[in-house]
Amino acid sequence: MKTVNWGIIGCGDVTEVKSGPAFNQVENSKLVAVMRRNALLAEDYSRRHKVPRWYSSADELIHNKEVNAIYIATPPDSHAELSIKALKAGKPVYVEKPMALNHAQCQEMIKASEDSGIPLFVAYYRRALPGFLKVRELIDTGILGKIKVVNIQLYKSLSAEERSGTPPWRVIPEIAGGGHFVDLASHQLDYLDFLFGPVERVKAVSFNQAGLYKAEDIVSATFVFPDKVLATASWCFTVPEFLQRDSIEIIGEKGSIHMSCFGFSPIKLHTAEGRQEFDYPKPAHVQSYLIRQVVEALTGKGAASSTAVSGARTSRVMDEVLAEYRAHEKK
């Protein structure tokens, strides 16, 4: 493949800035078609972003002969079905996170990729962002020594929709796979997988504390990574606005790193020699670095760091975290 001609299925909000424009800014990559079920919105997106073709049917876009790769940016409940369709049509897929509703669906997607010989990538783009790569570089230099503990805290306030009693799709488990934990914590857990390797053990508790929607809204979990790296994490999505928090702290025998996952604040390194900060501002299009990796993989010039296999591992961990809560909700 010399040039990757992308078609987007689900040209909603996430594609407006985070991802969509990047497909035309990466070398050997073009955005040639978009699809949304609402034809008027699909046409509007096509016009505003100067995309040659638009569709209201996913099947039509998938079978467009000019499109040779598919970006799936729909809610998670359709990720598996659409990915498998595109793979069977011989089109490589870059699918939004979380990869699917659950790990079982991820396994079906991986099988379709293996059976067809067509690659499947997942949009865990922090694996490719410069600031997040800097943290990995610092750890790899040994400046922290052996990693002991990772502490994660993510506390968010309610959205206006949630306060008004009209929860968004991101907290409807049938559509999203869970609540904000699945949507947001998936980035954090995938990044820790990138830093330390696959999670080996999980212990967790989750429940709905505020009663404003069906999905979990508070989660606490402990994870064991290879080499006995212990991570502890808490997530709450109903705190007052002034108590919001986004913190990842990595503590080793010689020092620590403090960073945010979503705020793009400076990375803080603390060792016996003193303190340093590394500033990596938020890129204009945060997925551009991973999209470049995917294009390079498809054109034979490199490899992508977020694959179907790694994305499925993150879904497996989230399934383990939420297993007790999901079982209770089914009763």
MIBA-466712 format. One record per residue (C-alpha): residue in three letters; z, y, x. Coordinates in steps of 0.2 Angstrom, whole numbers, plus 2048, in hexadecimal, padded with zeros to 3 digits. Last residue first. Layout:
ALAZYX...
% end
This chain:
LYS8C47CE76CLYS8B47D4775GLU8BE7E477BHIS8CB7D9784ALA8BD7D078DARG8B57E0792TYR8C67E7799GLU8C97D77A3ALA8B87D67ABLEU8B77E97AFVAL8BB7E87C2GLU8B27D77C4ASP8A27DE7BBMET8A37EE7C6VAL8A37E27D5ARG8947D97CFSER88B7E97CBTHR88E7EF7DDARG8877DE7E4ALA8787E07D9GLY8737F07E1SER8757E87F2VAL8697DA7EDALA85D7E57E4THR85B7F07F3SER8638007F9SER86080380CALA84D80480BALA8427FE81AGLY835805825LYS822809827GLY81A7FB81CTHR81480780ELEU820800802ALA82F80180EGLU82A813813VAL829818800VAL83A8107FDGLN84281980CARG83A82A806ILE8418277F5LEU8528247FDTYR851835806SER84A83E7F7GLN8588387EBVAL8638487ECHIS8558547E8ALA8598657EEPRO86585D7FBLYS8788607F9PRO87F868809TYR88485D818ASP892866821PHE89C85C82FGLU8AE861832GLN8B985D841ARG8CB85B843GLY8D6858852GLU8D684C862ALA8E2840859THR8D583E84CHIS8D084683BLEU8BE847835LYS8BA851826ILE8A985081DPRO8A4861815SER8A2861802PHE8938587FAGLY89D8587EAPHE8988467E3CYS89F83A7F0SER8AC8457F8MET8B184380AHIS8C1840815ILE8BF836825SER8CE83082EGLY8D582C840LYS8D981F84DGLU8DF810844GLY8D3814836ILE8D481D825ILE8C582081AGLU8C982D80CILE8BD82F7FDSER8C283D7F1ASP8BB8457E1ARG8C884D7D7GLN8C98567C6LEU8DB85D7C3PHE8D586E7BDGLU8C98677B0PRO8D785D7A8VAL8D684A7AATHR8CD83E79FPHE8C18357AACYS8CD82C7B5TRP8C98217C4SER8D481A7D1ALA8D08117E1THR8D88067EFALA8CD8007FDLEU8D37F380AVAL8C97EE819LYS8CD7DD81EASP8BF7DA82APRO8B37D881BPHE8B87E280CVAL8C77E0800PHE8C77EB7F0THR8D57F27E6ALA8D27F97D5SER8D98067C8VAL8CE80B7B9ILE8D08187ABASP8C381D79EGLU8BD80B799ALA8AF80C78CLYS8B280D779TYR8B3820777LEU8C182D774GLY8CF821775ALA8D882B783GLN8DE81C78EASN8D081078DPHE8D4802799SER8D17FB7ABVAL8DB7F17B7ALA8D57EA7C7LYS8D67DD7D5VAL8C67DA7DFARG8C27CF7EEGLU8B47CD7FBVAL8AB7DD7F9PRO89A7DD802GLY8987E7812PHE8A27F581ALEU898805819PHE88A80080DASP8967F7802LEU8A1806802TYR8928107FDASP88E8047EELEU8A08067E8GLN89F8197E9HIS88F81A7E0SER89480D7D3ALA8A48177D0LEU8998247C7ASP88F81B7B9VAL89980C7B7PHE8AA8157B8HIS8A28227ACGLY8A281579EGLY89C80379DGLY88B7FA79EALA88280A79AILE87A806789GLU8857F9781PRO89480178BILE892812782VAL89A81E78FARG88A824797TRP881825786PRO88A835783PRO89A835778THR89983F768GLY8AC842763SER8AC855768ARG8B7852777GLU8AA84577EGLU89B85077BALA8A485F784SER8A7854793LEU8B884D797SER8C08507A8LYS8BC8467B7TYR8C883E7C4LEU8C18347D2GLN8CD82E7E0ILE8C88227EDASN8D381C7FCVAL8CC81180AVAL8D8808816LYS8D9800827ILE8C9804830LYS8CA7FE842GLY8C780D84ELEU8C481D845ILE8B8823854GLY8B0812854THR89F819856ASP89A80E846ILE8A781883BLEU89F829841GLU88E82283DARG89281C82CVAL89A82D828LYS88A83682FLEU87F82A823PHE889831814GLY88584381APRO87383F81DLEU87083780CALA86782680DARG87581A806ARG87A8287FBTYR86A8247F1TYR8708157E7ALA8608157DEVAL85C8027DEPHE84D7FA7E6LEU8427EB7E0PRO8347E47EBILE8267D97E4GLY8257C77E9SER8227C27D7ASP8307B47D7GLU83B7BE7E2SER83A7CE7D8ALA83C7C57C8LYS84B7BB7CFILE8537CC7D4MET8517D37C3GLU8597C47BBGLN8677C57C7CYS86A7D77C3GLN86B7D27B0ALA8797C67B5HIS8827D47BFASN8847DF7B0LEU87B7ED7A6ALA86E7F07B3MET86B7F87C5PRO8798057C2LYS86F80E7C8GLU85D8137C6VAL84F8077C9TYR8428087D7VAL8357FB7D3PRO8267F37DBLYS8177F07CFGLY80F7DE7CEALA80F7DE7BBLYS81D7D17BCLEU8277DE7C6ALA8247EB7B9LYS8297E07AAILE8397DA7B4SER83E7EC7B7LEU83B7F17A5GLU8467E379EALA8547E57ABHIS8557F87ABSER8557F9798ASP8687FA794PRO86B8047A4PRO86481579DTHR8528197A2ALA84D81F7B3ILE8428117B9TYR8368167C7ILE82780B7C8ALA81A8087D6ASN8078057D6VAL8028117C8GLU7EF8137C9LYS7EC8037BFASN7F78097B0HIS7FF7F97AAILE8117FF7ADLEU80D8107A4GLU806808795ASP8147FC794ALA82180A795SER819812785SER81B825782TYR80F829790TRP80B83779CARG7FD83A7A9PRO7F98477B7VAL80B84C7BBLYS80C85F7BDHIS81F8607BCARG81F86B7ADARG8108647A5SER8168527A7TYR8278557A2ASP82185E792GLU81584F78EALA823843790LEU82E84E785LEU82184F777ALA81E83C778ASN830838776ARG83182677DARG83082D78EMET82382979CVAL81D8317ABALA80D82F7B6VAL8058347C7LEU8148387D2LYS80E8377E4SER81482F7F4ASN80C82D805GLU81883A80CVAL82783F801GLN82684F7F8ASN81D8497E8PHE82983B7E4ALA8378487E8PRO8348527D9GLY83A8447CDSER84A83F7D6LYS85984A7D4VAL8518597CCGLU8498557BBTHR84A8427BEVAL85C8407B9ASP85984A7A9GLY84C83F7A1CYS83B8387A7GLY83F8267A1ILE83281B7A9ILE82B8247B8GLY81A81F7C0TRP8188207D2ASN80881F7DDVAL80E8197EETHR80081C7FALYS7FA810808MET800800800
% end
